[in-house]
Amino acid sequence: MGTAAPESNSLRTENINLRVTRNQKALIDRAAEAQGRNRSDFMLEAACREAESVLLDQRYFNLDEEAFQRFIDLLDAPPTDNPGLTRLLKTKAPWDK
């Protein structure tokens, strides 16, 4: 996977048009300005970063039958004792104290 950074302006040959509300546009403009960027660069980088994240979350891997069975066996096995996790789960959340 590549980086979420947009390609150079000179390589941009395609258009993407979006309809937004006035509030959405103002929000995007404020965020872009806070980073010293223009709206297009800000939106393109954010969209590319999210697109890469979505694609990375949907990874496909291929296993032969033996490796797949080992994988399934590990998923089906009971969890091993984890004292740190047990302690964490017994600890009250700060807002519950």
C-alpha positions as CSV (number, residue, x, y, z in Angstrom):
1,M,0.0,0.0,0.0
2,G,1.2,3.5,-0.7
3,T,1.2,6.5,1.5
4,A,-1.9,8.6,2.2
5,A,-0.1,11.7,1.0
6,P,-1.6,13.1,-2.2
7,E,0.5,13.0,-5.3
8,S,2.0,16.2,-6.7
9,N,-0.4,18.8,-8.1
10,S,1.2,18.3,-11.6
11,L,0.0,14.7,-11.7
12,R,-3.6,15.4,-10.8
13,T,-5.7,14.8,-14.0
14,E,-9.0,13.5,-12.5
15,N,-11.8,15.4,-10.8
16,I,-14.0,14.3,-7.9
17,N,-17.0,16.6,-7.2
18,L,-18.8,16.6,-3.8
19,R,-21.9,18.3,-2.6
20,V,-21.6,19.4,1.0
21,T,-23.6,21.5,3.5
22,R,-22.4,25.0,4.4
23,N,-21.5,23.7,7.9
24,Q,-19.4,20.8,6.5
25,K,-17.6,23.1,4.1
26,A,-16.8,25.5,7.0
27,L,-15.6,22.7,9.2
28,I,-13.3,21.4,6.5
29,D,-12.0,24.8,5.7
30,R,-11.2,25.6,9.4
31,A,-9.4,22.3,9.7
32,A,-7.4,22.8,6.5
33,E,-6.5,26.3,7.6
34,A,-5.4,25.1,11.0
35,Q,-2.9,22.8,9.2
36,G,-1.8,25.6,6.7
37,R,-3.2,23.6,3.8
38,N,-5.8,24.3,1.1
39,R,-9.1,22.5,1.1
40,S,-8.3,20.2,-1.8
41,D,-5.0,19.0,-0.3
42,F,-6.6,18.5,3.1
43,M,-9.6,16.5,1.8
44,L,-7.5,14.4,-0.6
45,E,-5.1,13.4,2.2
46,A,-7.9,12.6,4.6
47,A,-9.8,10.6,2.0
48,C,-6.7,8.6,0.9
49,R,-5.8,7.9,4.5
50,E,-9.3,6.6,5.3
51,A,-9.4,4.5,2.0
52,E,-6.1,2.9,2.9
53,S,-7.4,2.1,6.4
54,V,-10.5,0.5,5.0
55,L,-8.5,-1.6,2.6
56,L,-6.0,-2.7,5.2
57,D,-8.9,-3.8,7.5
58,Q,-10.1,-6.2,4.8
59,R,-7.0,-8.2,4.2
60,Y,-7.3,-11.6,2.6
61,F,-4.9,-14.4,3.2
62,N,-4.8,-17.8,1.7
63,L,-3.9,-20.9,3.7
64,D,-3.5,-24.5,2.6
65,E,-5.8,-27.0,4.3
66,E,-3.3,-28.0,7.0
67,A,-2.5,-24.4,7.9
68,F,-6.2,-23.4,7.9
69,Q,-7.0,-26.3,10.3
70,R,-4.2,-25.1,12.6
71,F,-5.6,-21.6,12.4
72,I,-9.1,-22.8,13.3
73,D,-7.8,-24.9,16.1
74,L,-6.1,-21.8,17.6
75,L,-9.2,-19.8,17.3
76,D,-11.3,-22.6,18.9
77,A,-8.9,-23.3,21.8
78,P,-9.8,-22.0,25.2
79,P,-7.9,-18.8,26.2
80,T,-4.8,-19.3,28.2
81,D,-4.5,-17.8,31.7
82,N,-3.7,-14.1,31.6
83,P,-3.2,-12.7,35.1
84,G,-2.8,-9.1,33.8
85,L,-6.0,-9.3,31.8
86,T,-7.9,-10.8,34.8
87,R,-6.6,-8.0,37.0
88,L,-7.6,-5.3,34.5
89,L,-11.1,-6.7,34.1
90,K,-11.6,-6.7,37.9
91,T,-10.5,-3.1,38.2
92,K,-13.3,-0.5,38.4
93,A,-13.3,2.1,35.7
94,P,-12.4,5.6,37.1
95,W,-15.9,6.9,36.4
96,D,-17.4,4.0,38.4
97,K,-15.5,4.8,41.6
